[in-house]
Amino acid sequence: MLQYMENDRALLAKKDEQILKIEEQIFALEQKLNELRAARHTLQMRLQMYKYPVLSLPNEIVAEIFGQFLPTYPTPPESRGTLSPTNLTQICRQWREIALGIPSLWRAIKLFPHPKSHSTAALWAQRSASCPLSIDAVHVQSLSVLLPHRLRWEHLSLGLRLDRFEGGSLPLLRSLQLSTDYCHYPAKIDNAPLLRKVFIRGFDADKITLPWERLTTLSVTQAYASTWLPILQQTPQLVHCVLQLRVQYEYDQPYDSAHAPEIPLLRLESLEFECRDKRLREFLHHLVVPSLRFLKLDEDLLGMNKPFSPLRSLLSNWNCTIEDLRINNSVFTEASYRTEFPSIKHVVCGDLPLHAFVQCDYISELVVFRMCMLGLRVYNARTLNIFILRLHRDVQQLAEATNKH
């Protein structure tokens, strides 16, 4: 009995010793844990004291940076993705508040024909507050989303059928871009007192009514000359004019020079007239452009073989001081033009590209065969003549360079 009790006491003492060792280990671990907690607290305090430099900038500076992030107004930014102003609202709460507080970030809107684009456009229009709007739309249903904001439209680019576009009052509209291949019914945009710039591609002047008398910039491309040339009688305020016109049929009379009056464009400073039909040369002689400084023409319009005399006659008739001359599809060199017109400060000539030589018309099969052997393709007799003239020009330049050496 006594032996049993002695063994029991020894076992209890051993358990007490084990507990004491465990408590010592716990104490040591608690000390280590406290040290780690203290180190963590120190690091947290240091992090809280640190601020990212960009987040310390005044909101006005950040707003200016955001404005520079976007394309120059009125060009619309992307509606989604990295280059969208929406991306600025997803960086942090501070930037989101700043971006949503800048109406000008949301004033240029590009519309696509799908519902998500429509909802995005409506949201941006709301965020833009009272800012004037720049709108780029390719579908009439898309444009209808922004009709409630039409009084703020400042720049409008449309790629839709204008006969489905209801004009109405556009009091802030300053520029209009129309790009469509089809316009069946005449459209009217005449209640736009601030409209000054118009850019049109692909349809005729008789399909639209605009306040022509107020325009200072007019650009017309891929359209027929017969409908657009008379419009210039109604545009006395033009300062810049671009006309890239074509004649529909060879037997058409694009301009009645015998009965046409003079066209006074007294403020016109730059004219780009790109049309290769020589019948339109007489139209240019009817222009009264004393302020013209920049001129761009097709050499074909002047005469492929002897363009200098027609150009000299034209400039003399205009009685203006051309400072910058650009010649498209040129056979003659810039040096030739500078020699003939020494008073013009800047002359640039653009060659007809070699890929234009395609098709065969009035050319002997032997000549065509030899041209193809040289790797060239031929349009017609005219392009072959251009090729020969250019080859002659290059030979002359090579001879001059050889003589100098």
Number of C-alpha atoms within 10 A of each C-alpha: 5 7 7 8 10 10 11 12 11 11 12 11 12 12 12 12 12 12 12 12 12 12 12 12 12 12 12 12 12 12 12 12 12 12 12 12 12 12 12 12 12 12 12 12 11 10 10 9 8 9 9 7 7 9 12 9 11 9 15 10 11 17 19 11 11 18 17 11 15 18 14 11 15 18 16 21 21 16 21 12 10 10 14 18 22 20 15 19 16 12 10 10 11 12 19 15 13 16 25 18 14 17 17 20 25 27 28 30 25 21 25 18 14 11 12 10 18 20 14 17 25 16 12 21 24 15 19 20 15 14 18 22 28 23 23 22 19 19 18 18 18 21 22 15 16 19 12 10 16 19 16 20 22 24 22 20 19 20 17 20 19 23 16 15 17 13 15 13 14 20 16 18 24 19 21 19 17 20 18 16 15 15 17 12 13 14 19 17 18 16 15 20 14 16 25 20 21 21 17 21 17 17 22 20 20 12 16 16 12 16 17 21 15 18 22 19 20 21 17 23 18 15 21 21 23 20 16 19 17 15 14 18 16 16 20 18 19 25 19 19 21 17 22 18 23 18 18 13 9 8 7 10 14 21 19 14 17 8 7 12 12 14 21 19 21 16 17 22 19 21 21 19 19 20 21 22 17 15 16 24 20 16 19 17 18 17 19 19 24 19 18 24 17 18 18 19 23 23 28 21 21 22 17 20 13 12 18 18 11 14 19 14 12 19 17 12 16 19 14 16 16 21 14 16 21 18 24 19 17 22 25 22 19 18 13 12 18 16 11 14 16 12 11 16 11 14 20 16 21 16 14 17 9 12 10 12 19 15 13 16 15 9 15 10 11 9 12 19 13 11 16 13 10 9 8 16 20 22 16 16 15 15 20 21 14 19 19 13 16 18 13 13 15 13 12 12 13 11 11 11 10 9 8 6 5
